[in-house]
């Protein structure tokens, strides 16, 4: 592990934020997966799911921090999905592609305030 290079550009904080992942199916319906973040940064987050999602899958993501009355809508992409040894769960990396403009400031303020409180 010592040889692994850290690729993250932003500080990640371990913070459970309720989230809904929405994935468009081939029949144009939307599959919804309720989850919560394990860690989060300004650029992405990690969740644990009970199913493997294909890398490069585009998703819609609604984050619901307790401090916000409205969900934060984000267009995102699955970057990895790795089975957790000994569990029926997958560590799933999500990269934020686009945060809706009206949500961007509140999301970044929430994230900065949270990181500041934890340090």
C-alpha positions as CSV (number, residue, x, y, z in Angstrom):
1,X,0.0,0.0,0.0
2,X,2.9,2.4,0.6
3,X,3.5,2.5,-3.2
4,X,0.0,3.7,-4.0
5,X,-0.2,7.3,-5.0
6,X,-3.0,9.4,-3.6
7,X,-5.0,10.6,-6.6
8,X,-7.5,12.8,-4.8
9,X,-7.4,16.6,-5.3
10,X,-9.7,17.5,-2.5
11,X,-9.9,16.6,1.2
12,X,-12.4,13.8,2.0
13,X,-14.3,13.7,5.2
14,X,-16.0,10.6,6.6
15,X,-19.6,11.8,6.8
16,X,-22.9,9.9,6.4
17,X,-25.2,11.9,4.2
18,X,-28.4,10.3,3.1
19,X,-28.5,10.0,-0.7
20,X,-30.6,8.7,-3.5
21,X,-28.9,7.3,-6.6
22,X,-31.0,7.3,-9.8
23,X,-30.0,5.2,-12.7
24,X,-31.8,5.3,-16.1
25,X,-32.8,1.8,-17.2
26,X,-33.0,0.6,-20.8
27,X,-36.8,0.8,-20.8
28,X,-36.5,4.5,-19.8
29,X,-37.6,3.9,-16.2
30,X,-35.5,5.1,-13.3
31,X,-34.1,2.7,-10.7
32,X,-33.6,4.4,-7.3
33,X,-31.1,3.2,-4.7
34,X,-31.3,4.7,-1.2
35,X,-27.9,4.9,0.5
36,X,-25.6,7.2,2.4
37,X,-22.1,8.5,1.9
38,X,-19.2,6.9,3.7
39,X,-16.9,9.8,2.7
40,X,-17.3,12.9,0.6
41,X,-15.3,15.7,-1.0
42,X,-16.0,18.5,-3.4
43,X,-15.2,16.2,-6.3
44,X,-16.9,12.9,-5.3
45,X,-18.0,10.4,-2.7
46,X,-17.9,6.8,-1.7
47,X,-20.9,4.6,-0.8
48,X,-21.4,1.0,0.0
49,X,-24.1,-0.8,-2.1
50,X,-25.5,-4.3,-2.1
51,X,-25.0,-4.5,-5.9
52,X,-22.2,-3.8,-8.4
53,X,-22.7,-0.9,-10.6
54,X,-20.8,-0.7,-13.9
55,X,-18.0,1.8,-14.1
56,X,-18.7,4.9,-16.3
57,X,-22.4,4.6,-15.6
58,X,-24.0,8.1,-15.5
59,X,-26.3,8.6,-12.6
60,X,-28.4,11.3,-10.9
61,X,-27.6,11.9,-7.3
62,X,-29.7,13.6,-4.6
63,X,-27.9,14.4,-1.4
64,X,-29.9,15.3,1.6
65,X,-27.7,16.9,4.3
66,X,-29.5,17.6,7.6
67,X,-28.6,21.3,7.3
68,X,-30.4,21.7,4.0
69,X,-34.2,21.8,3.5
70,X,-33.8,20.8,-0.2
71,X,-31.9,18.0,-1.7
72,X,-28.7,18.8,-3.6
73,X,-29.0,17.6,-7.2
74,X,-25.8,16.3,-8.8
75,X,-25.1,14.7,-12.1
76,X,-22.4,12.0,-11.4
77,X,-20.6,9.0,-12.7
78,X,-19.6,5.6,-11.2
79,X,-15.8,5.4,-11.2
80,X,-15.4,2.1,-9.5
81,X,-17.3,-0.7,-7.8
82,X,-15.3,-3.2,-5.8
83,X,-16.6,-6.2,-3.7
84,X,-15.9,-5.9,0.0
85,X,-14.2,-9.1,1.0
86,X,-16.4,-11.3,3.3
87,X,-19.5,-9.1,2.7
88,X,-22.2,-8.9,0.1
89,X,-21.5,-5.2,-0.4
90,X,-19.6,-3.2,-2.9
91,X,-17.4,-0.1,-2.3
92,X,-18.7,2.3,-5.0
93,X,-16.8,5.4,-6.0
94,X,-18.8,8.3,-7.5
95,X,-17.4,11.3,-9.3
96,X,-19.4,14.5,-9.4
97,X,-19.8,15.7,-13.0
98,X,-22.1,18.7,-12.6
99,X,-23.7,20.2,-9.5
100,X,-26.8,22.2,-10.4
101,X,-25.9,25.9,-10.2
102,X,-28.6,26.8,-7.6
103,X,-27.1,24.0,-5.4
104,X,-23.4,24.6,-5.9
105,X,-22.9,27.3,-3.3
106,X,-25.0,25.6,-0.6
107,X,-23.2,22.3,-1.2
108,X,-19.7,23.8,-1.1
109,X,-20.6,25.9,2.0
110,X,-22.0,22.8,3.7
111,X,-18.9,20.8,2.9
112,X,-16.5,23.5,4.0
113,X,-18.4,24.1,7.3
114,X,-18.4,20.3,7.9
115,X,-14.6,19.9,7.3
116,X,-13.9,23.0,9.5
117,X,-16.0,21.6,12.4
118,X,-14.2,18.2,12.1
119,X,-10.7,19.7,12.2
